């Protein structure tokens, strides 16, 4: 099954119904389909982009998000989404790493687009939604036919190239095809009930996990209600106004809702499902939410390499006599995903033993772009791939995540690689050594914490170091705390011992990550 075939079916089956809502704007299934055809025709006829071209996309949540995404797939291009919260230097690295020569951007990100055009040689920029510009994508689309482009998509077309941090701090680009992205949609439908006429409310960035839910809702005749971002007040107002049947959020968002005055009086009666994932869920937060709203919750465990439901906890898992134990797990494997626990050599471990999670599924990535050695490291016999997460199964088949083979920190739903933060802080003249780890945090799941050893003749406080980091890193990568130590722990060969710093903070916890 191809992504574009699923798009076509949704348009045919549900044409006049509302597919997307954003503020006061609404688009029907037919309008989204036709606009995506016009955008695809712009890519081909006006911009002359060849099959397989990687084009950057710097776009906050917008009414154009879905038509643009579909247009990329129809034109047989690969979109390279850029997180708007990243620094220009980080975005430059992504654009150059993927060989991107053209960048589409929202009007609210025009300044950043101009900055990138100055520092990325040969980069061409196209605005989306600038009514005053004749070269704006929307203006160009109006001149194109609403019929599908002549290009016929193929199964191995790369439809999205998503950057994520690697185990050495180097960015790696995950590639998904027409078939793996379609399989991702079917994976969600196999593990999450969607009915015709349902509505999911989106407030998280659509370039992350939230965007994965667009296609399964589309082919079910359901609506995507999109907010520009998340604040507790605007979110509650949207629930009252739009009456969604499903919410999709990261744990941090749920925690902020639970802390919002008046949340107990807000009418959430339309909501049938509340889906969460992307980072550990603090137990006090989910317990408060269950007490307020009852068993409406589903948890997913997934990765950029294999979105979305590698495993999941059902609504039923959240209640009953076994709930306390179940909530320490990330669930059972989804019906379309096989999981093995393996040792360093790729051999399956004995039942009950801890091992690295390896998986095989139709929705996993094709591989990493331009990284043959890394792809070889990740691949296992039989079509399985490594995840770099470590887990164990209990006797009932529930998977518990206990560690990572990498040192990745997941904070508020965002991935942070310690090396990036360490390199930024190490540039400060007062810093002699630094080690960065993730420590437990009830709001963020994990909080970025820096442990710093200063030079003998230098003095600096934690606020100054955090400000220094903020000038060089995306906000979510900046340490939430800085701890001063005499020496950074090291192995006999001089390797940083992050575990020696990190593990005391996690002592007594039955769940290291989530």
Buried (B, 14 or more C-beta within 10 A) or exposed (E): BBBBEBBBEBBEBBBEBBBBBBEEEBBBBBBBBBBBBBBBBBBBBBBEBEEEBBBBBBBBBBBBBBBBBBBBBBBBBBBBBBBBEBBEEBBBBBBEBBEBBBBBBBBBBBEBBEBBBEEBEEBBBBBBBBEEBEEBBBBBBEEBEBEBBEBEBEEEBBBBBBBBBBBEBBBBBBBBBBBBBBBBBBBBBBBBEBEEEBBBBBBBBBBBBBBBBBBBBBBBBBBBBBBEEBBBEEBBEBBEEBBBBBBBBBBBBBBBBBEBEEBEEBEBEBBBBBBBBBBBBBBEBBBBBBEEBEBBBBBBBBBBBBBBBBBBBBBEBBBEEEBEBBBBBBBBBBEBBEBBBBEEEBEBBEEEEBBBBBBBBBBBBBBBBEBEEBBEBBBBEEEBBBBBBBBBBBEEEBBBBBBBBBBBBBBBBBBBBBBBBBBBBEEBEBBBBBBBBBBBBEBBBBBBBBBBBBEEEEEBEBEEBBEBBBEBBBEBBBBBEBBEBEEBBEEEEEEBEBEBBBEEBBEEEEBBBB
